Amino acid sequence: MNVKIETSWKNLLADEFEKPYFKALTDFVKKEYKHYHCLPKGKDIFNALEYTPFDNVKVVIMGQDPYPTPGHAHGLCFSVQEQVKPFPPSLINIFKEIQTDVGQDFPDNGSLVRWAKQGVLLLNTVLTVRAGQPRSHQGKGWEIFTNEIIRKISEQKENVVFMLWGGDAKKKKKLIDTDKHFILESGHPSPLSANRGYWFGNKHFSKANNFLQSKGIKPINW
């Protein structure tokens, strides 16, 4: 696994890359990509860090693992590649909430690179998956690595908005200094959760921008 990520993250996480768990994780990922169809493409595994340098992080959105449908995942949680139509159900529900919350129309494509470039870290808890097999790469070390990313942000930055959607993401709250940062929690945008009343109306997008503006930070154009 070629750890090709943006310089500030590489410096910040240098110690992690030398730890036994990460070396074991690298071996596992290499074997999986050799013998199975895995997602995203190898060059895209660390795109969340590549598109959003540490110094630029304003908002953190946590996902679980990449979309298992070939052609969808490209290293940013909830995001799909530009040509993907129709959008995945969770992404549709995200755009519906943005529409009712801040009055913004559905975008032409489902790529969230535009968010990442504004400082939204779109981080999955697990960064790889076998095609067609959700959660197939859980428990192999990715969780340790991404937990460390959350800790670094919590310890070394201030006034970051953490959007924790669903049970898996909410478990990350214990890693975050709530005195320094703003945490928004709700159900997951997947239909299973959203259709039971746990997603729509959370107003996370306007709340995040109101907080950022209160701290003198440029809001996100969702």
N, C-alpha and C positions, 0 to 999 in steps of 0.2 A: 504494500500500500504506500503510494507516494504521498507524503504529507506536504502537499503544495498549498500553503495558505498564506494569507497576507502577513507582512512582516511583524506588525505590532502583536498579533496573536501568536505568531511563531515564537517571538521573544518571551511573551508572557507565559506560554505553555511549555517552554523548552524542557523543564524538569519532568513534565508528564510523559513526554515522548521517550524518556529513558527508563521509565518505570517498568517492572516486569509485566504488569497487567497490560500495558499498551503494546509491548512487544508480542505478547500472546494474542492480543486482539488483532494486531497486524498480520500475524501468521494465519489466524482464522479467516480474516477477510480475504487474503490472497488466495487461500484454498477454495473458499466459497465462490469467488469470482472466476476461478479457473474451471471449476466443475459444474457450476450452476449459472443460470441466468439471474444476475443480481442487479439491484437498482439502488441509487442512480448509477450512471456511468462513472467509472473510476475517477475521471477528471473532475466530476461534479460533487464528490462526496463532501468536500469541505466548503462548498459554495457559500453557506451561511456566513462563514468567517471571511471568505474572500471578498464578498460584496459589502460587508459591514465591518470596517476596521474597529478595533477596540475603542479608540478615541471618539468614534462617531456614534456609539450606541446610545440611543435615547429611549428605546422601547424594546422589550424582549417578549416575543410570543413563542410559547413552547408547544411543539407537537409531539407525537409519540414516535412513529417511524415513517419512512418514506411511503408514498403511494406504491402499492405493489403491482399496479397496472403498467405494463411496458409503455414507454413514451410519455408518461406523466411526470414522474419524479425528476427533479434536477437540483436537489440539494438544499432547497428552501422549504420549510414546513408550510403546508397548505397550498403552496404554489404549484402550478403546472407550467409546462412549456407552452409557448405562445400559440402553437397550432392546435392545441387540444380543445376539442369541442365534442360534446357538451362539457361544461365544467363539472368536476366532482361535486356530489351533494353537499359536503361540508363547506366547500368554497362558495357554492351558491348561497348557502345560509349566511356566510360571512358578508357577502355582497348585499344580501337583503337587509341585514342589520345596519350596514353602512348607509344604505339608501334611506332607511327610515330614521336613522340617528342623525346623520349630517346632511341628508338631502342630495347625496351624490349618486348619479346614475351608474348602472352596471358598466364595467369597462369592456373594451373590445376583446380582451384576452385575459386569461387567468394567471399570467405571470406576475408575481409580486416582487420582481427585481426592482421595480420603481419604489417600493417601500424600503427594501434593503438599502438602496442607495441614499435614502433619507435618514438612515439610522435605526431602522427596525431590524433587530436580529431575529431571524426566522429559524429557530433552532429546534430540530427534532431531538428527542432524548436518545434515540438510537439512529445512527446515520446511514445504515444500510439495511437491505432486506432482500430475501429471495423473491423473484417475481411470482405473484400469485399466492404468496404465503405470508400474510401479515404477522408481525411480531416474531418472525423466524430468526432474527439476529439479536433478540433480547438476551440479557444475562451473559454476554460475552465480553463485556468491558466498556461498551459505549457509554453506559449510564454513569460509570465512574468519571469518564472523560468529560461528559457534558455537565455533570454536577460541578466539576472543578471550574468550568467556564462560568457557571452561575455564581459560584463563590467569588471568583476573581472580580466579576462585575460588581457584586455586592460590596466587597471589601474596598475596591479601589476607585469606585465611581460614586456619584451622588445623584439623586433626583432622576433615577431611571424608573420608567413605568414597566412593571411586570404584568403581563396579561396571562393569567392561569386559567385555562379552559379545560374543564373535565377533571376527573379524579387523579389521573396520572400527573397532570401538570400541577395540580394543587399540592401534591406531595413535595414539590420544590420550595414551597413557602418557607420551610425550616432552614433553607440555605440562604435566605435573604434577610438582610438587616432592615426591619420594617421602620426603624427610626430614620433611615436615610433615603428610603425608596418608597414608591407608591405602588401598591398591589391591587389589581383588579381581578376578581374571581367570578366565574360563572360556570354553567354547564358547558359541555362540548358542543360545537356547532353541527355535529353529525345529526342526521334526521332522528335517530333513536332518542337523543337527548333534547334536541331543539323542539321536536313535535310534542314533547311532554312538558314544555314550558320552562326549560332550564337555560335557554339561550336568548331567544328574541326579547328585545327590550332592555338588554343589559347596558346599553349606551356606552360601551367601553371606548368607542372611538372618539366621541365628544369628551368623555371624562378624561381620557389620556391627553388630548390636546389642551383642555382647560388647565390641567395640572402643569403641563410643559410651559404654557404661556405664563402661568402664575410664577414660574421660576425664571422667566426671561429666556426661555428656550424656544426656538422656532418650532411650531407645530408640524404635524405630519399631514401631507396631502393624501388622504386615503383614496 
